[in-house]
Amino acid sequence: MSQHHILVIDDDERLRDLLRRFLEESGFRVTDAANASEARQILTCLVFDLLIIDIMMPGETGLEFLQELRKKDNVPVLFLTAMSETEHRIEGLETGADDYMSKPFEPRELVLRIKRILERKATISHEPNALINFGPFAFDPATSTLTRDEERIHITTAEQQLLASFANAPDTVLSRDDLSSAVEGRMEGRSIDVAVARLRRKLEPDPRHPVFLQTVRNRGWLLRTDRPPR
């Protein structure tokens, strides 16, 4: 089996070297970049399985870099941050990160988180579920692809898992616990709410009055589809 290729983006050269050594010892192939501009150049010629990005880089921040990246690339992302405040972690998840770790961190935990993200991505890519249609949208769980009028929309791994859950139970209310079970890692409680809200902004013309991804008070959410409720 080929090695998973990881791109580490951090302005701290010492940390990049430490991450490279530890990740390579853990069986990964590693490339590193000192800033967003360098990373962007690397991404034009190499394909990666996961990016590790420092949020607070000088110049273009990790958040700004990911905002641009998500317009064209769905690669899983794990943020590294020295900021422990909840609002900063939520901002990272809203931007499209799949997970985060606060500095300083335990390298073994980082490897476990990376493996879980990659495992979830692989699981989603092989789910044998049928294409589901709702309005101008179509979601194919087998390829984790969301399209609007046949134009692809980039979504994060967590958003893919949410849509896969709704696709498996069309027009059925799913609770926060249901979705937390489907979306592993740090996606629970408030983070589930954030992920649903972020997904809704990609699906709804007016997220305040959702047509497809609807809230059922005190119960959860459901996805209104073009097929009869079951």
Z-matrix of the N, CA and C atoms (Angstrom, degrees):
N
C 1 1.462
C 2 1.524 1 109.26
N 3 1.340 2 118.25 1 136.05
C 4 1.455 3 121.74 2 -177.90
C 5 1.522 4 110.55 3 -70.94
N 6 1.339 5 114.90 4 153.94
C 7 1.452 6 120.43 5 179.21
C 8 1.521 7 110.31 6 -72.19
N 9 1.337 8 115.54 7 145.23
C 10 1.456 9 119.58 8 170.70
C 11 1.522 10 108.05 9 -74.46
N 12 1.320 11 115.73 10 136.09
C 13 1.464 12 121.68 11 -176.93
C 14 1.527 13 109.22 12 -102.44
N 15 1.328 14 116.71 13 123.24
C 16 1.459 15 122.96 14 -176.50
C 17 1.522 16 109.82 15 -116.26
N 18 1.336 17 116.09 16 136.16
C 19 1.462 18 121.72 17 174.11
C 20 1.522 19 108.59 18 -105.78
N 21 1.332 20 116.91 19 120.81
C 22 1.465 21 123.20 20 177.80
C 23 1.523 22 108.14 21 -100.05
N 24 1.338 23 116.47 22 123.19
C 25 1.468 24 121.60 23 -178.76
C 26 1.524 25 108.40 24 -119.02
N 27 1.326 26 116.95 25 107.17
C 28 1.465 27 122.02 26 -176.74
C 29 1.524 28 108.42 27 -158.46
N 30 1.332 29 116.50 28 138.52
C 31 1.464 30 119.71 29 -179.26
C 32 1.527 31 112.82 30 -78.75
N 33 1.319 32 117.72 31 -10.79
C 34 1.466 33 122.37 32 179.92
C 35 1.535 34 109.12 33 -85.60
N 36 1.323 35 116.68 34 104.22
C 37 1.465 36 120.67 35 -176.23
C 38 1.525 37 111.86 36 -61.29
N 39 1.321 38 116.48 37 -39.41
C 40 1.468 39 119.80 38 -179.70
C 41 1.528 40 110.81 39 -62.29
N 42 1.333 41 116.36 40 -43.20
C 43 1.460 42 119.72 41 179.74
C 44 1.525 43 110.72 42 -66.88
N 45 1.324 44 117.25 43 -39.24
C 46 1.468 45 119.84 44 177.88
C 47 1.525 46 110.66 45 -59.78
N 48 1.333 47 116.16 46 -43.45
C 49 1.467 48 120.16 47 -179.79
C 50 1.523 49 111.28 48 -64.41
N 51 1.341 50 116.25 49 -41.84
C 52 1.466 51 120.15 50 179.32
C 53 1.527 52 110.64 51 -64.19
N 54 1.327 53 116.16 52 -44.05
C 55 1.464 54 120.15 53 179.55
C 56 1.522 55 110.91 54 -64.36
N 57 1.311 56 116.55 55 -42.04
C 58 1.457 57 119.95 56 179.29
C 59 1.528 58 110.41 57 -58.69
N 60 1.319 59 116.57 58 -49.29
C 61 1.464 60 119.85 59 -177.75
C 62 1.524 61 111.24 60 -62.71
N 63 1.320 62 116.42 61 -46.11
C 64 1.462 63 119.32 62 -176.49
C 65 1.524 64 111.32 63 -67.96
N 66 1.322 65 117.51 64 -42.86
C 67 1.465 66 120.27 65 -178.91
C 68 1.523 67 111.47 66 -68.23
N 69 1.327 68 116.72 67 -37.67
C 70 1.463 69 119.01 68 177.26
C 71 1.526 70 110.81 69 -66.27
N 72 1.334 71 116.60 70 -38.15
C 73 1.465 72 119.72 71 176.18
C 74 1.526 73 111.21 72 -65.42
N 75 1.338 74 116.31 73 -24.11
C 76 1.467 75 121.16 74 179.75
C 77 1.523 76 112.13 75 -90.06
N 78 1.328 77 117.31 76 4.70
C 79 1.457 78 120.58 77 173.58
C 80 1.509 79 116.45 78 100.08
N 81 1.341 80 117.62 79 6.63
C 82 1.457 81 120.48 80 -179.55
C 83 1.531 82 111.07 81 -96.98
N 84 1.310 83 114.86 82 154.36
C 85 1.459 84 121.19 83 169.12
C 86 1.527 85 106.83 84 -92.86
N 87 1.332 86 118.27 85 134.95
C 88 1.463 87 121.05 86 -171.64
C 89 1.527 88 111.62 87 -129.30
N 90 1.331 89 114.98 88 134.56
C 91 1.459 90 123.10 89 168.68
C 92 1.523 91 106.20 90 -123.87
N 93 1.341 92 117.95 91 147.62
C 94 1.463 93 118.38 92 -179.26
C 95 1.513 94 111.47 93 -130.63
N 96 1.331 95 114.66 94 157.30
C 97 1.462 96 122.59 95 178.49
C 98 1.520 97 108.43 96 -138.96
N 99 1.340 98 116.53 97 145.64
C 100 1.459 99 121.21 98 -176.13
C 101 1.522 100 113.02 99 -87.64
N 102 1.335 101 117.33 100 -15.16
C 103 1.459 102 120.07 101 -178.48
C 104 1.525 103 109.67 102 -160.33
N 105 1.335 104 115.03 103 175.56
C 106 1.463 105 120.38 104 -176.22
C 107 1.522 106 112.00 105 -64.93
N 108 1.323 107 116.88 106 -39.36
C 109 1.466 108 120.23 107 -179.25
C 110 1.523 109 111.36 108 -62.44
N 111 1.323 110 116.31 109 -44.73
C 112 1.462 111 120.34 110 178.67
C 113 1.525 112 110.90 111 -64.23
N 114 1.337 113 115.95 112 -40.12
C 115 1.464 114 120.17 113 179.18
C 116 1.522 115 111.04 114 -63.18
N 117 1.321 116 115.95 115 -40.27
C 118 1.466 117 119.88 116 -179.09
C 119 1.529 118 111.00 117 -62.86
N 120 1.312 119 116.58 118 -39.55
C 121 1.463 120 120.13 119 177.57
C 122 1.527 121 111.14 120 -64.58
N 123 1.329 122 116.09 121 -41.92
C 124 1.466 123 120.27 122 179.75
C 125 1.526 124 110.56 123 -63.30
N 126 1.330 125 116.64 124 -39.18
C 127 1.462 126 121.24 125 -177.20
C 128 1.526 127 112.87 126 -68.37
N 129 1.317 128 117.24 127 -16.43
C 130 1.465 129 119.20 128 177.85
C 131 1.523 130 112.40 129 -74.98
N 132 1.331 131 116.74 130 -17.03
C 133 1.470 132 118.79 131 -176.26
C 134 1.527 133 114.08 132 -126.51
N 135 1.327 134 118.05 133 -7.93
C 136 1.462 135 120.63 134 179.75
C 137 1.521 136 110.32 135 -130.07
N 138 1.333 137 116.04 136 149.81
C 139 1.462 138 122.48 137 177.44
C 140 1.526 139 108.24 138 -108.94
N 141 1.334 140 116.16 139 134.67
C 142 1.462 141 120.88 140 -177.07
C 143 1.525 142 110.99 141 -120.31
N 144 1.324 143 114.44 142 154.11
C 145 1.463 144 120.89 143 176.93
C 146 1.520 145 111.81 144 -88.69
N 147 1.340 146 116.76 145 -22.10
C 148 1.462 147 120.68 146 -178.55
C 149 1.522 148 109.15 147 -164.29
N 150 1.340 149 116.02 148 145.90
C 151 1.461 150 121.87 149 174.88
C 152 1.523 151 109.55 150 -113.92
N 153 1.324 152 116.85 151 137.66
C 154 1.463 153 122.91 152 170.56
C 155 1.523 154 106.14 153 -109.89
N 156 1.330 155 117.29 154 118.50
C 157 1.464 156 121.40 155 -171.76
C 158 1.526 157 110.82 156 -125.22
N 159 1.323 158 115.86 157 130.71
C 160 1.461 159 121.23 158 172.22
C 161 1.526 160 108.30 159 -78.09
N 162 1.320 161 117.37 160 129.37
C 163 1.465 162 120.13 161 -177.98
C 164 1.524 163 111.75 162 -66.56
N 165 1.337 164 117.16 163 -49.76
C 166 1.464 165 121.23 164 -171.30
C 167 1.523 166 112.12 165 -96.19
N 168 1.319 167 116.56 166 69.86
C 169 1.459 168 121.17 167 173.57
C 170 1.525 169 109.12 168 -92.78
N 171 1.335 170 118.17 169 147.85
C 172 1.466 171 119.95 170 176.06
C 173 1.521 172 110.46 171 -65.09
N 174 1.329 173 115.25 172 151.59
C 175 1.460 174 118.87 173 -176.69
C 176 1.519 175 109.89 174 77.17
N 177 1.312 176 116.69 175 -124.49
C 178 1.466 177 121.52 176 177.79
C 179 1.523 178 109.12 177 -74.75
N 180 1.321 179 116.98 178 120.10
C 181 1.462 180 120.58 179 -177.66
C 182 1.520 181 111.10 180 -75.83
N 183 1.329 182 115.13 181 167.80
C 184 1.452 183 119.81 182 177.11
C 185 1.513 184 112.26 183 -61.67
N 186 1.342 185 116.60 184 -37.21
C 187 1.460 186 120.74 185 178.48
C 188 1.526 187 110.87 186 -63.68
N 189 1.330 188 116.23 187 -45.14
C 190 1.467 189 120.21 188 -179.87
C 191 1.525 190 110.86 189 -64.99
N 192 1.318 191 115.76 190 -39.96
C 193 1.466 192 120.22 191 178.78
C 194 1.527 193 110.80 192 -61.76
N 195 1.337 194 116.64 193 -44.28
C 196 1.462 195 120.03 194 -177.93
C 197 1.519 196 111.76 195 -68.98
N 198 1.331 197 117.00 196 -35.87
C 199 1.460 198 119.52 197 177.30
C 200 1.527 199 111.14 198 -56.85
N 201 1.313 200 116.92 199 -42.92
C 202 1.462 201 120.75 200 178.24
C 203 1.525 202 111.17 201 -71.68
N 204 1.327 203 116.28 202 -40.93
C 205 1.465 204 120.70 203 -178.32
C 206 1.517 205 111.56 204 -60.79
N 207 1.337 206 117.11 205 -40.19
C 208 1.461 207 121.19 206 -175.74
C 209 1.527 208 113.20 207 -67.34
N 210 1.314 209 117.38 208 -12.40
C 211 1.464 210 119.55 209 176.87
C 212 1.522 211 111.84 210 -72.79
N 213 1.348 212 116.38 211 -17.72
C 214 1.463 213 118.87 212 -175.31
C 215 1.518 214 114.46 213 -140.93
N 216 1.334 215 118.45 214 -6.99
C 217 1.465 216 120.17 215 -174.37
C 218 1.519 217 110.47 216 -139.54
N 219 1.330 218 115.27 217 137.53
C 220 1.459 219 121.94 218 -176.42
C 221 1.526 220 112.42 219 -107.38
N 222 1.321 221 118.18 220 15.50
C 223 1.459 222 121.75 221 -175.90
C 224 1.531 223 110.44 222 -60.63
N 225 1.337 224 118.66 223 138.00
C 226 1.468 225 120.93 224 177.83
C 227 1.524 226 111.66 225 -59.87
N 228 1.338 227 115.75 226 145.24
C 229 1.467 228 121.68 227 -177.55
C 230 1.519 229 110.22 228 -134.25
N 231 1.325 230 115.35 229 134.78
C 232 1.463 231 122.31 230 172.11
C 233 1.521 232 107.19 231 -118.30
N 234 1.337 233 116.34 232 124.31
C 235 1.461 234 121.28 233 -179.92
C 236 1.524 235 110.91 234 -89.79
N 237 1.322 236 115.40 235 141.32
C 238 1.459 237 122.05 236 167.73
C 239 1.520 238 107.06 237 -106.59
N 240 1.333 239 117.05 238 132.39
C 241 1.455 240 119.77 239 -178.58
C 242 1.515 241 111.11 240 -142.82
N 243 1.333 242 115.47 241 141.99
C 244 1.460 243 121.00 242 173.95
C 245 1.514 244 110.25 243 -88.93
N 246 1.327 245 115.76 244 -3.02
C 247 1.465 246 120.78 245 -177.84
C 248 1.523 247 109.21 246 -97.61
N 249 1.321 248 116.01 247 125.79
C 250 1.463 249 119.68 248 -176.02
C 251 1.522 250 112.77 249 -98.47
N 252 1.347 251 117.76 250 -6.65
C 253 1.450 252 119.76 251 -176.26
C 254 1.527 253 110.99 252 -64.32
N 255 1.337 254 115.07 253 141.22
C 256 1.461 255 120.73 254 -177.76
C 257 1.522 256 111.80 255 -57.69
N 258 1.348 257 117.29 256 -39.45
C 259 1.469 258 119.92 257 -175.86
C 260 1.523 259 111.67 258 -62.18
N 261 1.332 260 116.66 259 -34.43
C 262 1.455 261 119.23 260 179.27
C 263 1.525 262 111.10 261 -72.77
N 264 1.332 263 116.59 262 -37.33
C 265 1.462 264 119.22 263 177.88
C 266 1.527 265 110.12 264 -65.67
N 267 1.323 266 115.71 265 -42.18
C 268 1.460 267 119.90 266 179.77
C 269 1.525 268 110.35 267 -65.02
N 270 1.330 269 116.83 268 -39.24
C 271 1.466 270 119.89 269 178.03
C 272 1.523 271 110.80 270 -59.81
N 273 1.327 272 116.25 271 -39.77
C 274 1.456 273 119.66 272 177.73
C 275 1.510 274 112.22 273 -63.51
N 276 1.339 275 117.08 274 -42.82
C 277 1.458 276 120.82 275 178.89
C 278 1.522 277 110.77 276 -66.77
N 279 1.336 278 116.56 277 -39.11
C 280 1.463 279 119.72 278 178.51
C 281 1.525 280 111.53 279 -64.32
N 282 1.313 281 116.70 280 -32.79
C 283 1.460 282 120.81 281 -179.75
C 284 1.522 283 111.65 282 -69.53
N 285 1.337 284 116.64 283 -24.06
C 286 1.464 285 119.10 284 177.77
C 287 1.504 286 114.99 285 127.07
N 288 1.350 287 117.20 286 11.30
C 289 1.464 288 119.54 287 176.82
C 290 1.525 289 110.06 288 -73.57
N 291 1.327 290 116.41 289 151.07
C 292 1.462 291 121.48 290 178.24
C 293 1.520 292 111.86 291 -90.32
N 294 1.320 293 117.05 292 -25.78
C 295 1.460 294 121.67 293 179.66
C 296 1.523 295 107.84 294 -164.20
N 297 1.320 296 116.32 295 174.67
C 298 1.456 297 121.05 296 179.06
C 299 1.521 298 108.82 297 -150.19
N 300 1.323 299 115.45 298 159.41
C 301 1.459 300 121.71 299 171.57
C 302 1.515 301 108.43 300 -139.79
N 303 1.332 302 116.25 301 139.54
C 304 1.455 303 121.43 302 178.71
C 305 1.521 304 110.20 303 -89.37
N 306 1.331 305 116.13 304 138.91
C 307 1.462 306 121.39 305 174.87
C 308 1.528 307 109.23 306 -81.98
N 309 1.327 308 118.35 307 144.57
C 310 1.472 309 127.45 308 -7.96
C 311 1.528 310 110.02 309 -73.48
N 312 1.323 311 117.43 310 155.51
C 313 1.453 312 120.74 311 -177.23
C 314 1.519 313 109.83 312 -133.42
N 315 1.318 314 114.92 313 162.19
C 316 1.457 315 122.23 314 177.43
C 317 1.532 316 107.89 315 -87.11
N 318 1.327 317 118.91 316 118.24
C 319 1.468 318 121.19 317 -177.21
C 320 1.522 319 113.82 318 -54.05
N 321 1.321 320 117.56 319 -35.98
C 322 1.467 321 119.37 320 -179.47
C 323 1.519 322 110.98 321 -66.34
N 324 1.336 323 116.54 322 -35.49
C 325 1.462 324 119.18 323 177.02
C 326 1.526 325 110.15 324 -67.79
N 327 1.323 326 116.72 325 -38.18
C 328 1.461 327 120.19 326 176.90
C 329 1.525 328 110.69 327 -58.36
N 330 1.317 329 117.04 328 -45.17
C 331 1.466 330 120.96 329 179.53
C 332 1.522 331 110.66 330 -62.16
N 333 1.323 332 117.28 331 -41.36
C 334 1.465 333 120.60 332 178.54
C 335 1.519 334 111.06 333 -62.28
N 336 1.324 335 116.75 334 -41.73
C 337 1.463 336 120.07 335 179.67
C 338 1.535 337 110.65 336 -65.93
N 339 1.317 338 115.88 337 -41.54
C 340 1.467 339 119.70 338 177.88
C 341 1.524 340 110.36 339 -59.79
N 342 1.324 341 116.53 340 -46.26
C 343 1.461 342 120.44 341 -178.75
C 344 1.523 343 111.37 342 -63.32
N 345 1.319 344 117.24 343 -38.24
C 346 1.469 345 119.90 344 179.73
C 347 1.523 346 110.80 345 -67.17
N 348 1.324 347 117.19 346 -41.18
C 349 1.463 348 119.88 347 177.39
C 350 1.527 349 110.51 348 -61.12
N 351 1.325 350 116.60 349 -45.68
C 352 1.466 351 120.82 350 -178.79
C 353 1.523 352 111.48 351 -66.86
N 354 1.333 353 117.09 352 -36.47
C 355 1.464 354 120.40 353 177.52
C 356 1.521 355 110.85 354 -66.08
N 357 1.327 356 117.12 355 -41.86
C 358 1.461 357 120.60 356 178.68
C 359 1.520 358 110.42 357 -63.82
N 360 1.312 359 115.93 358 -40.89
C 361 1.468 360 120.39 359 178.81
C 362 1.525 361 110.45 360 -61.78
N 363 1.323 362 116.60 361 -43.26
C 364 1.466 363 120.68 362 -179.65
C 365 1.518 364 111.01 363 -66.35
N 366 1.334 365 116.83 364 -39.14
C 367 1.466 366 121.03 365 179.66
C 368 1.512 367 110.80 366 -63.12
N 369 1.331 368 115.78 367 -45.27
C 370 1.455 369 120.08 368 179.62
C 371 1.520 370 111.17 369 -61.50
N 372 1.340 371 115.93 370 -40.96
C 373 1.462 372 120.71 371 -176.53
C 374 1.520 373 113.00 372 -65.44
N 375 1.353 374 117.90 373 -17.91
C 376 1.461 375 120.10 374 -175.55
C 377 1.527 376 113.56 375 -116.79
N 378 1.343 377 118.43 376 9.64
C 379 1.453 378 119.84 377 179.50
C 380 1.526 379 109.31 378 -70.20
N 381 1.356 380 116.88 379 129.27
C 382 1.457 381 120.48 380 -174.91
C 383 1.524 382 113.42 381 -88.55
N 384 1.325 383 118.33 382 41.40
C 385 1.450 384 121.11 383 -177.58
C 386 1.522 385 110.69 384 -87.03
N 387 1.328 386 115.13 385 157.07
C 388 1.454 387 120.61 386 -178.05
C 389 1.525 388 110.83 387 -79.56
N 390 1.321 389 115.10 388 154.20
C 391 1.458 390 121.80 389 174.72
C 392 1.521 391 108.97 390 -58.89
N 393 1.339 392 116.30 391 136.95
C 394 1.454 393 120.03 392 179.58
C 395 1.520 394 108.79 393 -121.51
N 396 1.337 395 116.37 394 135.83
C 397 1.459 396 122.10 395 -176.26
C 398 1.517 397 110.54 396 -115.20
N 399 1.331 398 115.23 397 140.38
C 400 1.463 399 120.27 398 173.51
C 401 1.525 400 107.79 399 -150.42
N 402 1.352 401 114.53 400 113.86
C 403 1.456 402 119.63 401 -175.75
C 404 1.523 403 110.30 402 59.03
N 405 1.343 404 117.37 403 -132.84
C 406 1.467 405 120.26 404 179.43
C 407 1.524 406 113.29 405 -81.09
N 408 1.345 407 116.31 406 0.13
C 409 1.463 408 120.96 407 -174.82
C 410 1.528 409 112.41 408 -97.66
N 411 1.329 410 114.48 409 152.80
C 412 1.464 411 121.72 410 171.04
C 413 1.522 412 107.41 411 -141.15
N 414 1.336 413 115.58 412 135.90
C 415 1.466 414 120.31 413 177.14
C 416 1.517 415 108.82 414 -123.31
N 417 1.332 416 114.89 415 128.04
C 418 1.460 417 121.67 416 179.06
C 419 1.522 418 108.65 417 -110.85
N 420 1.350 419 118.38 418 102.79
C 421 1.468 420 120.58 419 -179.15
C 422 1.519 421 113.25 420 -61.69
N 423 1.328 422 117.43 421 -25.78
C 424 1.465 423 120.00 422 -178.05
C 425 1.522 424 111.87 423 -67.02
N 426 1.335 425 116.30 424 -28.70
C 427 1.470 426 120.33 425 -179.30
C 428 1.524 427 112.43 426 -118.91
N 429 1.345 428 116.64 427 1.97
C 430 1.475 429 121.69 428 -178.63
C 431 1.524 430 111.43 429 58.36
N 432 1.324 431 116.61 430 34.27
C 433 1.464 432 121.28 431 -174.01
C 434 1.523 433 111.17 432 -107.80
N 435 1.329 434 115.53 433 127.95
C 436 1.458 435 122.31 434 173.78
C 437 1.521 436 108.07 435 -111.21
N 438 1.337 437 116.44 436 129.12
C 439 1.461 438 120.32 437 178.42
C 440 1.523 439 110.24 438 -127.93
N 441 1.324 440 114.92 439 152.16
C 442 1.462 441 122.03 440 172.44
C 443 1.522 442 106.79 441 -124.61
N 444 1.318 443 116.11 442 116.95
C 445 1.471 444 120.96 443 -175.50
C 446 1.521 445 110.51 444 50.13
N 447 1.344 446 115.01 445 44.34
C 448 1.469 447 124.63 446 176.91
C 449 1.534 448 113.82 447 70.44
N 450 1.336 449 117.93 448 6.39
C 451 1.470 450 121.09 449 175.41
C 452 1.527 451 108.73 450 -101.17
N 453 1.322 452 116.31 451 127.50
C 454 1.458 453 120.70 452 -173.71
C 455 1.526 454 111.80 453 -70.14
N 456 1.335 455 114.96 454 139.41
C 457 1.461 456 122.72 455 175.68
C 458 1.518 457 107.71 456 -113.84
N 459 1.303 458 117.37 457 128.22
C 460 1.461 459 120.93 458 -177.83
C 461 1.524 460 110.07 459 -80.50
N 462 1.332 461 115.29 460 129.11
C 463 1.459 462 121.92 461 179.12
C 464 1.523 463 108.92 462 -132.27
N 465 1.339 464 115.41 463 154.13
C 466 1.458 465 120.67 464 -178.50
C 467 1.526 466 110.70 465 -77.44
N 468 1.320 467 115.52 466 170.56
C 469 1.467 468 120.21 467 177.10
C 470 1.522 469 110.71 468 -58.76
N 471 1.328 470 116.90 469 -43.97
C 472 1.465 471 120.23 470 179.43
C 473 1.519 472 111.07 471 -61.63
N 474 1.329 473 117.27 472 -41.45
C 475 1.460 474 120.70 473 178.63
C 476 1.522 475 111.25 474 -66.73
N 477 1.306 476 117.38 475 -35.27
C 478 1.465 477 120.94 476 174.80
C 479 1.523 478 110.09 477 -61.29
N 480 1.324 479 116.36 478 -43.01
C 481 1.465 480 120.08 479 -179.49
C 482 1.521 481 111.18 480 -67.09
N 483 1.325 482 117.24 481 -38.99
C 484 1.462 483 119.81 482 176.58
C 485 1.527 484 110.33 483 -61.55
N 486 1.331 485 116.70 484 -48.49
C 487 1.466 486 119.55 485 -179.89
C 488 1.521 487 111.74 486 -64.00
N 489 1.336 488 117.13 487 -36.75
C 490 1.464 489 119.74 488 177.24
C 491 1.522 490 110.47 489 -62.54
N 492 1.334 491 116.62 490 -38.69
C 493 1.469 492 120.50 491 178.35
C 494 1.521 493 110.77 492 -64.69
N 495 1.333 494 116.40 493 -45.62
C 496 1.463 495 119.53 494 178.71
C 497 1.529 496 111.29 495 -66.61
N 498 1.337 497 116.92 496 -35.34
C 499 1.464 498 120.51 497 178.90
C 500 1.521 499 111.36 498 -66.00
N 501 1.331 500 116.54 499 -33.07
C 502 1.463 501 120.68 500 178.67
C 503 1.523 502 112.17 501 -74.04
N 504 1.338 503 116.39 502 -17.74
C 505 1.466 504 120.53 503 -179.44
C 506 1.528 505 108.89 504 -138.68
N 507 1.338 506 117.46 505 66.21
C 508 1.464 507 120.40 506 -176.10
C 509 1.518 508 112.01 507 -62.34
N 510 1.336 509 115.49 508 138.98
C 511 1.465 510 122.02 509 177.68
C 512 1.526 511 111.91 510 59.21
N 513 1.311 512 116.07 511 27.72
C 514 1.464 513 122.21 512 -179.98
C 515 1.520 514 109.15 513 -121.94
N 516 1.328 515 116.48 514 135.94
C 517 1.466 516 120.26 515 -179.60
C 518 1.525 517 110.05 516 -70.82
N 519 1.333 518 115.81 517 128.74
C 520 1.460 519 122.17 518 175.35
C 521 1.520 520 108.46 519 -115.91
N 522 1.311 521 116.04 520 129.36
C 523 1.460 522 121.10 521 -178.56
C 524 1.523 523 110.94 522 -80.80
N 525 1.327 524 115.22 523 171.86
C 526 1.464 525 119.76 524 175.47
C 527 1.522 526 110.40 525 -59.89
N 528 1.326 527 117.08 526 -39.11
C 529 1.467 528 120.60 527 178.69
C 530 1.523 529 111.12 528 -64.87
N 531 1.342 530 116.79 529 -39.82
C 532 1.469 531 120.08 530 177.87
C 533 1.527 532 110.70 531 -58.95
N 534 1.314 533 115.55 532 -45.89
C 535 1.460 534 119.87 533 -177.57
C 536 1.519 535 111.54 534 -72.52
N 537 1.325 536 116.54 535 -35.17
C 538 1.467 537 119.85 536 178.02
C 539 1.516 538 110.72 537 -62.95
N 540 1.327 539 117.04 538 -35.43
C 541 1.466 540 120.87 539 178.52
C 542 1.522 541 111.08 540 -67.85
N 543 1.331 542 116.24 541 -32.87
C 544 1.465 543 120.40 542 -177.94
C 545 1.524 544 112.02 543 -81.61
N 546 1.326 545 116.18 544 -32.64
C 547 1.463 546 121.55 545 -178.48
C 548 1.513 547 107.86 546 -105.10
N 549 1.313 548 116.62 547 101.06
C 550 1.455 549 120.97 548 -174.19
C 551 1.524 550 111.84 549 -80.05
N 552 1.309 551 115.79 550 176.49
C 553 1.453 552 120.99 551 178.06
C 554 1.508 553 110.91 552 89.59
N 555 1.355 554 116.13 553 -132.19
C 556 1.452 555 121.33 554 -173.83
C 557 1.518 556 112.55 555 -91.59
N 558 1.316 557 119.08 556 4.78
C 559 1.450 558 121.49 557 -174.97
C 560 1.521 559 110.77 558 -85.20
N 561 1.315 560 116.17 559 90.26
C 562 1.451 561 121.04 560 176.54
C 563 1.513 562 108.18 561 -152.27
N 564 1.354 563 115.72 562 160.38
C 565 1.453 564 120.12 563 178.52
C 566 1.511 565 112.27 564 56.62
N 567 1.327 566 115.03 565 -125.60
C 568 1.459 567 122.15 566 -177.97
C 569 1.529 568 111.80 567 -58.33
N 570 1.321 569 117.82 568 -34.93
C 571 1.466 570 120.53 569 -178.70
C 572 1.524 571 111.66 570 -64.78
N 573 1.340 572 117.53 571 -34.85
C 574 1.465 573 120.69 572 175.62
C 575 1.523 574 109.81 573 -63.38
N 576 1.333 575 117.10 574 -44.09
C 577 1.463 576 120.93 575 178.34
C 578 1.525 577 110.82 576 -58.93
N 579 1.329 578 115.73 577 -42.97
C 580 1.467 579 120.78 578 179.55
C 581 1.524 580 110.59 579 -62.98
N 582 1.334 581 116.61 580 -44.25
C 583 1.463 582 120.83 581 -178.54
C 584 1.527 583 111.02 582 -64.16
N 585 1.330 584 117.28 583 -41.65
C 586 1.465 585 120.81 584 178.43
C 587 1.527 586 109.99 585 -64.02
N 588 1.336 587 116.59 586 -43.64
C 589 1.466 588 120.21 587 179.65
C 590 1.524 589 111.14 588 -63.04
N 591 1.326 590 116.64 589 -39.82
C 592 1.461 591 120.96 590 179.46
C 593 1.529 592 110.79 591 -65.63
N 594 1.338 593 116.24 592 -42.57
C 595 1.461 594 120.60 593 178.15
C 596 1.521 595 110.65 594 -64.88
N 597 1.319 596 115.92 595 -39.83
C 598 1.465 597 120.07 596 -179.67
C 599 1.529 598 111.04 597 -60.99
N 600 1.322 599 117.07 598 -37.08
C 601 1.467 600 119.69 599 179.45
C 602 1.525 601 111.92 600 -64.24
N 603 1.330 602 116.79 601 -24.51
C 604 1.464 603 120.42 602 178.77
C 605 1.530 604 112.00 603 -84.86
N 606 1.333 605 115.85 604 -18.67
C 607 1.464 606 120.06 605 -174.88
C 608 1.522 607 113.98 606 -104.07
N 609 1.319 608 116.85 607 -28.65
C 610 1.457 609 120.22 608 -168.42
C 611 1.528 610 112.70 609 -106.40
N 612 1.337 611 117.49 610 134.35
C 613 1.467 612 120.20 611 172.66
C 614 1.527 613 111.24 612 -60.85
N 615 1.341 614 116.00 613 -37.86
C 616 1.461 615 122.02 614 176.77
C 617 1.528 616 107.88 615 -131.79
N 618 1.331 617 117.90 616 95.63
C 619 1.471 618 120.66 617 -176.73
C 620 1.521 619 113.88 618 -58.52
N 621 1.345 620 117.07 619 -21.74
C 622 1.471 621 119.14 620 178.66
C 623 1.520 622 111.47 621 -72.38
N 624 1.331 623 116.38 622 -22.28
C 625 1.467 624 121.60 623 178.76
C 626 1.530 625 108.21 624 -129.79
N 627 1.319 626 117.12 625 73.01
C 628 1.471 627 121.01 626 -173.22
C 629 1.522 628 113.21 627 -67.00
N 630 1.324 629 114.17 628 141.46
C 631 1.461 630 121.78 629 177.10
C 632 1.523 631 110.75 630 -100.69
N 633 1.325 632 116.91 631 -38.82
C 634 1.461 633 121.38 632 -174.40
C 635 1.534 634 112.59 633 -98.99
N 636 1.318 635 117.04 634 -57.66
C 637 1.464 636 121.26 635 -177.78
C 638 1.525 637 108.30 636 -94.96
N 639 1.331 638 114.92 637 92.33
C 640 1.455 639 121.25 638 -170.17
C 641 1.528 640 112.18 639 -100.45
N 642 1.326 641 114.55 640 148.81
C 643 1.464 642 121.45 641 175.47
C 644 1.522 643 109.43 642 -92.51
N 645 1.316 644 116.15 643 132.83
C 646 1.461 645 122.02 644 173.63
C 647 1.525 646 106.21 645 -109.79
N 648 1.282 647 116.89 646 111.01
C 649 1.460 648 122.62 647 -169.89
C 650 1.528 649 112.67 648 -53.67
N 651 1.324 650 114.30 649 131.52
C 652 1.471 651 123.63 650 178.37
C 653 1.529 652 113.89 651 65.68
N 654 1.328 653 117.08 652 7.57
C 655 1.467 654 119.04 653 -179.36
C 656 1.525 655 113.13 654 -125.01
N 657 1.323 656 117.65 655 -43.57
C 658 1.457 657 119.11 656 -178.29
C 659 1.511 658 111.89 657 150.06
N 660 1.329 659 116.31 658 -136.77
C 661 1.463 660 122.00 659 -176.37
C 662 1.531 661 109.89 660 -136.64
N 663 1.330 662 115.38 661 158.11
C 664 1.465 663 119.70 662 172.15
C 665 1.516 664 109.12 663 -142.16
N 666 1.316 665 115.17 664 155.29
C 667 1.458 666 121.61 665 177.87
C 668 1.519 667 108.61 666 -106.33
N 669 1.343 668 116.60 667 115.05
C 670 1.459 669 121.86 668 176.93
C 671 1.527 670 108.91 669 -76.00
N 672 1.318 671 115.79 670 121.52
C 673 1.462 672 120.01 671 -176.68
C 674 1.522 673 111.01 672 -115.64
N 675 1.333 674 115.09 673 178.58
C 676 1.462 675 120.92 674 -179.31
C 677 1.520 676 112.84 675 -88.08
N 678 1.325 677 116.22 676 3.20
C 679 1.469 678 118.65 677 177.77
C 680 1.530 679 108.69 678 -106.56
N 681 1.347 680 117.95 679 155.92
C 682 1.456 681 120.01 680 -179.53
C 683 1.521 682 110.43 681 -61.53
N 684 1.353 683 118.03 682 144.83
C 685 1.458 684 119.90 683 176.48
C 686 1.511 685 110.61 684 -59.55
N 687 1.343 686 115.73 685 146.52
C 688 1.456 687 117.76 686 179.75
C 689 1.511 688 110.02 687 -107.28
